[in-house]
């Protein structure tokens, strides 16, 4: 699961709000942990608070209270969240906890009994109530007006667009449905209004996220479209911004998205969590066990859109995984030739049904398999990037420094994929510019090029 940038802390957050604090203005700090879906929740909370007259503090010392938006997906993420809560208590003392870890308030208060409040994910009203109780609002009607654009914790030129909450799958290793509930899709009109507002504010890239993007709208009763994601993507593609799809479950109707990518309406990029390739492992995960057919689907997608980039995540060391099952995964990876790959070593998660499975894999075996998997994936990435040398590619500029410009191709999502670096002629560029680069060098995960 892709994580948020590590610098989304109160002292480094890039919230787009006024930096000056008027006399008597109550001020809140924010620590946002976890996936981009949690980041969107943080942005919404800060936007609501800013509209009520609260200032957003860039450091602990300047905040009247601190909100910690937590992650609870893995035990390691829970530990990181508890550490962040402890740091905020030590540095500030007045801490409000929300997010996935807050779905079990007793777990949080057992470790940190001094927190002011604990709420679960996307419980915006309860978070606001907790802030009001800890730091009463004191708006100045002549100064504190709703900002023209929402508070954002991402750079100005890209933004996450969350289209639904929850998930209807029952994967044995996952507790997301327990924390965030069943699928609840936002109305298409509401999604489009937000997307239009973002593009009007200068956003050049929309990163479409949810727990299960391709299931969007399938929770609507009496719907006319069997796959509501298709008209939504068509409409998003008409706004003139890059549109990148994340967390796409490989339903059959995904094939109908590929022509939109071939036409250039949306980026030729699919982020699909395959998780494994051996049918027995997939069955133990309670996921579709059709890896061979998935290879056929990948071949069909690439036939329709040769420039398609595929990203995925996998789990190694799942309970019961044999060496033969792991070797099947490596062989499948060789055949699939995915462009971008992430991998996790299996962890028990409190409440997950996979904890009760027999034959848990020793930690040293998990580490060995992770090392072998990542070495194989790195070799594939290096070869696929080398094939791009000599190509002209559109890139979006993320950062311009004294010695280089950091860009991304259409095949690279921010924070989780690679970059293309420009070492000359970049001085006049600005973040958000979309330019053409000639690729002249490739590494294991990154590209280098020059402006055309």
N, C-alpha and C positions, 0 to 999 in steps of 0.2 A: 504494500500500500504506500503510495507516495506520501512523503511527509512535507510539512510546511517548511519554509526556509528557517534555519536555526536562529536567525536574527530578529524574529518577531517577538521581541522582549520589550518591556516598557522603556528601556534606555535606547533601543534601536528601532522600534516600530516606525514604519513609514506612513503613519496615518496622515491623510491630507486634511488637516484642520489648521485653524489659525494658531500660530505659535505663541502669541501674546496672551496673557491671562489678565482679565480685568479684576479690579479690586473686589474681593468677596465672592469670586466665582468658584463654585465647587468643582473639583477636578478628580478624574478617575484615570487609573492606569489599567493597562490590559496586557496579559500574557496569553498568547494564543498558541496552543499545542495541537498536534494531531494532523489530520488530513485536510485538504482544501475545503471540504464540506464544513468542517469546524471553523475554518478561516472565514467563510461566508457568514456563519453565525456571529462571529466576533465583529465583523463589519456592520452587520445589522444592529447589534447591540450598541456599538459606538455611535452609529448614525442616529438612533433613537435618543441616546443620551445627549448628543451634541444638539439635537433639535430642541431638547428641554432646557438647554442653557448650561450644560456641563462642559467643562474643558477637558481635553484629553492630555494627560501628562506623559512626557517622554521618559520619565524616571520615577523610581519608587518614592524618592524624597519629596517630590512635588505633587504626589497624589494624596487625596484625602482617603481613598480606598483603592484597592486593586482587585480586578476581576481576573481569575485564572480559569480559562476555558480549557478543559482537560481532555485527554485521550484515554480510553480504557480498552482498546482493542486487544492488546497483548499485555502479558505481565510486565514486560520491559517498559512498555508505554505507561502502564499504571505507575511503575516505580518512578519514571521521569516526571509524571504529573504530581505525585506526592512530593518529590524533591522541589519542584517549582512552587508548590503551595508553601512548603517549608521556607524556601528562600523569600517568598513574598511576605510571609509572616515575620521573618527575621528582619527584613529591610523596611517594612511598612507597618505591619501589625494589624491592619484592617483588611481582611481578605474575604472575598465572595467567590465561591466555587460554582462553576457550571460545567456543562459538557457531558461527555459519555461516562466519565468516572462518577459524575454526580447521579447517575441512575441508581447507584447504591450509596445513599448518604451515610449509612453506618460505617462503610469502609473508609470513607474520607474522615469522618469525625473521630473514628477510633485512632487514626494516625495523627490528626490535627484537630483536637477538640476546640481550639480557639477560633476556628473560622466563623465568620458571621452568618453565613448561609450556604446551603448546598442545594443546587437544582440540577435537573437532568438536561439532556441535549435539546436544542431548539425550544426551550421554555423561556421565551423572550420576556413575557409579562412578569413571570416570577423573578427573573433577574432584575428587571427594572424596579419591582417592588422592593427587592433586597437593597438595591442602591438607594432608593428613596428613604428606606429606614435607616441606613447607615450614614448617608450624606444627603440631607434634604436638598431638593432643588431650590435655587434662588435666581430665577431668570430675570434678566433685564430686557423688557419688551422692546427697548430701543436699540439693543445691541445683539441679543441672542435670537437670530432668525434662522430658520431652516436653511442650511447651506444649499447652494445651487446643485451640488453633486454630493453623493453619499460619501461617508468616510470610507477610505480604502486602505487596506494594508498591503496592497500590491503596487508595483509601479503604475504610473498613469496610463501606460499604453496597453496593458492587458488586465483582464478581470475574469474572475470565476463567475459562472452563471449557473446557479443551482436550480434544477428543474423539478426535482421531487425529493421526498424524504422516504426513509424506510426501505424495506426489502421483503419480498415474499418467498425468498429461497430459504432452505433449511440446511445449509452446509454444516456439517457436524463440528467443524473447527471454528465457527464464527458465532458471535453473540450479538452482532449488529441488529438483527430483528428484535432481540430482547431490549436493547438499549434505545433504538430509534423507531421501533414499531414497524408495522406493515407498510407497504408501498402507499404513498399519498402524493399524487402528482399535482403540481401547480397548474392552474388553468393556462392554456396556451396564450390567451390574451395578456395575462399578467406577466408571463415570461417574456413576451415580445415587448411589452411596455418597458420592462427593465432593460432588455437588450438595446432598444432604441435609445433610451436615456443614456446608457453607457457609451454607445457609439457617438451620440451627440456631444458627450463630454470629452471625446478624444480617444476613447479606447479603440485600439487597432486590432485586438485579438480577444475573442470570446472563448473561454475554456469551459465547455459544457460539462457539468458534473452532477452526479447523483450516486446512490448506491447501485443502481441498475438502470443505466441510461436507456438501453434499448427497450426496457419495459415501460417507459414513460407512457402514461395515459391508459394503460391496460387495466387500471383499477376503476376506470369510469364505467358506470353501468349505462347501457343503452347507447354506447358510442357507435358512430357510423364507421370510423376508420378502425380496421383491425390492428393497425400499428401506428398510433398517433405520433410516434417519434418522426415519421417520415414527413408529414406536412409541417411539423415544427422546424425540422432541419431545413426544409426548402425555404421557409420564411426567414429563418436566421441567415441563410446564405444570400438573401437579397439585400442585406443591410450594408454591404460593402466592406465588412471587416473579415479578418480571418476567423474561421469557426473551427474549433478543435474538439473532437468528441472523446471523452474519457469514460472508462468503466462500462464498456459496451459488452453485454452478455451475448454470446454468439447464437441468437435465435435465427431461424431461417430468413426472417424479413430483413436481417442485416444486409443481405445480398442486394436489397433495393436501395441501400444507402450508397453503394459503390459507384453507380453511374453519376450521382451528384458530386462525388469526389473526382471522377474522371472529367466531368464538365468544368470543374473549378469552382463550383458553388460553395463547397466546404473543403477543408484541407484533406489531402490524401493521407490520413492518419487514423488508425484504429488502435485504441487501448483496450485490450481484451484480456481479462484474468483467466488464463487457461488452467493454472494451478498445478496440473500434472498431465501425464500422457498415458500411463498404464491404466487399463480399464479396471483392474482390481483396486488400485489405489483410489481412483476416482469414485468407485462405488463406496469405498469406506469413507470417503469425504462427503458422500451423498450428493455428488455432482454427476452430470451426464457423462457416461462412459463411452464416448464415441470419438476418440482421438484420431482414428483413421479417417473417419468422415470429415473431421476438422481439417485434416490435411487437404482433402478434396475441396473443401470450402475455401481454404487459403489459396489454392491454385486457381479456383474460379474467380476469386476477388482480384488476384493479380493479373489474370487474363483480361478482365474488364478495366482494370486501372493499374497499368504496369508501374506507375510511380508510387503505389501505395506503400506506406511504412506501417509496420506492425510492432506494437509494444505489448509486452505481457509480463505477468508476475507468476512465480511458481513457488511451491513449498517442497522442500526436501526433508527427509527424516520423519515423514508422517508415520503414525503408529502402524506397524505391520509392513512398512516399506522394505522389501527385500533388495538385495544387490541386483537381482535380475530386473525388478521393477524400476529401479533407478537407472539401469543401463538402457531400458526401453525409453525412459525420458531423455537421456542423452542422444539416443538414436533419432528420436522424434525431433529433437531440437536441430540436429544436423539436417534433417529433411525439411523442416519448416523454415529454416533460415530467417528467423525473426530479426528485425532491425535493432530493437531495444528490449532488453530483458532485465528484470529484477528477480531476486530470489530471497526467500526467507527460510531460516531453519525453524522447523515446527516448534511451537511452544504451547504448553497447556495454558488455557485461559479459563479462569473461574466461571463455571456455568456452561462451558462448551461440552457437547456430548462426546467429542473425540477423546476427552480425558479418560473415559471409561473403556476405551478400546484396548485390546490386549497387544502385547509385543511392542512396547514403546522402544524407540531406537536410541541407543546410547549416545551421549553428547559428542563423544569423539568421532563416532561414525557420522553424525549429522554434519560436523565441521568438515570432515574429509569429503563428504558428498557435496557440500556447499562449495568448497574449494574447487573441486573437479567440475562442477556445473558452471561456476563463474569463469573458469579458464576456457571451457568450451564456448560459452557465450561471448567471451572477449574475442576469441579467434574469429567467430562469425561476424561480430561487429566490425573488427578491423578489416576483414575482407570486403564486406559490403560498403564500408566507407571508402576503401581504396578504389572501388569501382566508380566512385563519384568524381575522382580527380579528372579534370578537364571539362567538367560539366558547368554550365551556367545555372545558377539557382537563385531564386528569390529568397532573401533573408530579412528578418526583422531585427532592428538594432535594440539591444537591451541596455547596453552601457558603453559610454565613451570615456576612456581613460587617457592618460598622457602618452602611453606607448601602444595602445591597441583599442579596437572597438570589438566588443563581445556581441555576437549576433546569434540567431537561431534560424535554421532552415524550416521549411514547412513540415519537416519530418521530426522536429524536436520541440517538445513541450518544456516550458520553463521549470527550472529547479530539478527535474528528474532525468532529462535527456542531455545530449551533448550540445556543444556550441560550435559556431564557425567564427574564427578570429580574423579580423582584418588588420594587417600590420602596416598599411600605407594608404594614404589618400582618404583617411576617415575623419580628418579634423573638422570638416563641416557637417558631420552627421550628428543627429540627436536621437535619444531613445524614442522608439516608436516609428522611426523612418523605415520604410520598406524599400530595399534597393536590390540590385542584381550583382551577384558576386561570381567570379570565376574560381572554382576550386582548384588549387594547385598543390595541396598537400593534405594527407590524411593520417590520423593516428588511430589509437585503439577505440576512442570514443568521440573524438573531436575532429573538426576540419579547419583548414586555413585557406584563405583565398585573398583575392584582390577585387576591388570595385571594377565593374565593367563600365 
